[in-house]
Amino acid sequence: MIFYFSGTGNSLYVAKNIAEHNNEKLISVAAVVNSSINHYEYTLKENELVGFVCPIYAWGPPKPLLDFINKLKLNNYHGNYVFAVVTCGSNIGNTMKIFTARLRKKNISLSSGYSVIMPSNYILMGNVDSKEIEKEKLSEADRTLLYINGSIRQKRKEFLIEKGRLPWLLTGIINPLFSKNASNTSKFYATDQCNGCGICEKVCNCRNIKVKEKPEWRQQCTQCLACINYCPAKAIQYGKATENKGRYTNPNISVNEFVQHQLQVM
Ligand SMILES: Cc1cc2nc3c(=O)[nH]c(=O)nc-3n(C[C@H](O)[C@H](O)[C@H](O)COP(=O)(O)O)c2cc1C
């Protein structure tokens, strides 16, 4: 059973790959938290694997995933193998400590943790990677995934993580500042390029966008940047920060597949 969250397809790609290799089912956290289900209760088969796959947001896990874990109940959990895989542009700080602590509160023990470096989608600061770097990162990510799948099959207890420099500062100080401001959507707007196609509304992980003629944002954002990056007209901007910047979505996940996964509640 693999729970995943994804803004632009990298983590969905990784979650799908691990699910296929290990014959596990995929569960979209966004689909569940946006549904009318209030208790996130799942019954595990004997020895069933439990995985969490998500992107890193300012050196911490996405809030919707943490909220999901807070309400998660795993029936029949008897020390099953539990892993977390976090996709990132470069590093994840002390994120595994957050996962370990949150899961421990639910009496679930995190057996292993991995980071997978993938193309960056964070265009509010910095830009997308060049096409060459994007290609290199995607090939390297496939090699990392081969290793991770082998480790999961053997139920290795290990943490292979790119923490970056000063992980305590990144996760302990910068991440809480990010979390405080992330839900503010006042800087999002659509330019005249917008044709009201509604894709931004469909890909939004927080059901936070309503398209009338143009999109309007409410205040439930987690800054996954699906709206900006999936907009086919490149019409969505965040203040001046995203003007003249590239856009990124995982090339192996089409927008239709992304939306379909987002809607599947299991
Ligand atoms: C709000 C936000 C914050 C991010 N912060 C980090 C970060 O702290 N470190 C990093 O290496 N990448 C960071 N990234 C890049 C993403 O984690 C990375 O591109 C990830 O693979 C995207 O996964 P997804 O396509 O499943 O959404 C950030 C992206 C976003 C949108």
The ligand as a MOL file (V3000), in Angstrom:
LIG
                    3D

  0  0  0     0  0            999 V3000
M  V30 BEGIN CTAB
M  V30 COUNTS 31 33 0 0 0
M  V30 BEGIN ATOM
M  V30 1 C 7.1160 24.7120 -2.5610 0
M  V30 2 C 8.2920 23.9020 -3.0230 0
M  V30 3 C 9.4210 23.8060 -2.2290 0
M  V30 4 C 10.5150 23.0370 -2.6330 0
M  V30 5 N 11.5640 22.8980 -1.7880 0
M  V30 6 C 12.5990 22.1060 -2.1280 0
M  V30 7 C 13.6770 21.8930 -1.2160 0
M  V30 8 O 13.6560 22.3490 -0.0770 0
M  V30 9 N 14.7190 21.1310 -1.6230 0
M  V30 10 C 14.7680 20.5700 -2.8650 0
M  V30 11 O 15.7460 19.9040 -3.1830 0
M  V30 12 N 13.7290 20.7090 -3.7430 0
M  V30 13 C 12.6500 21.4620 -3.4010 0
M  V30 14 N 11.5860 21.6020 -4.2670 0
M  V30 15 C 11.5840 20.8530 -5.5460 0
M  V30 16 C 10.6580 19.6150 -5.5070 0
M  V30 17 O 10.6850 18.9910 -4.2560 0
M  V30 18 C 11.0170 18.5870 -6.5660 0
M  V30 19 O 11.0610 19.1450 -7.8470 0
M  V30 20 C 10.0450 17.4110 -6.5240 0
M  V30 21 O 10.5900 16.3240 -7.2080 0
M  V30 22 C 8.6780 17.7410 -7.1230 0
M  V30 23 O 7.8590 16.5970 -7.0170 0
M  V30 24 P 6.4150 16.4820 -7.6710 0
M  V30 25 O 6.6260 16.6090 -9.1640 0
M  V30 26 O 5.9230 15.1320 -7.2740 0
M  V30 27 O 5.6070 17.5870 -7.1290 0
M  V30 28 C 10.4890 22.3650 -3.8860 0
M  V30 29 C 9.3550 22.4890 -4.6980 0
M  V30 30 C 8.2700 23.2340 -4.2750 0
M  V30 31 C 7.0540 23.3310 -5.1620 0
M  V30 END ATOM
M  V30 BEGIN BOND
M  V30 1 1 1 2
M  V30 2 1 2 3
M  V30 3 2 2 30
M  V30 4 2 3 4
M  V30 5 1 4 5
M  V30 6 1 4 28
M  V30 7 2 5 6
M  V30 8 1 6 7
M  V30 9 1 6 13
M  V30 10 2 7 8
M  V30 11 1 7 9
M  V30 12 1 9 10
M  V30 13 2 10 11
M  V30 14 1 10 12
M  V30 15 2 12 13
M  V30 16 1 13 14
M  V30 17 1 14 15
M  V30 18 1 14 28
M  V30 19 1 15 16
M  V30 20 1 16 17
M  V30 21 1 16 18
M  V30 22 1 18 19
M  V30 23 1 18 20
M  V30 24 1 20 21
M  V30 25 1 20 22
M  V30 26 1 22 23
M  V30 27 1 23 24
M  V30 28 2 24 25
M  V30 29 1 24 26
M  V30 30 1 24 27
M  V30 31 2 28 29
M  V30 32 1 29 30
M  V30 33 1 30 31
M  V30 END BOND
M  V30 END CTAB
M  END
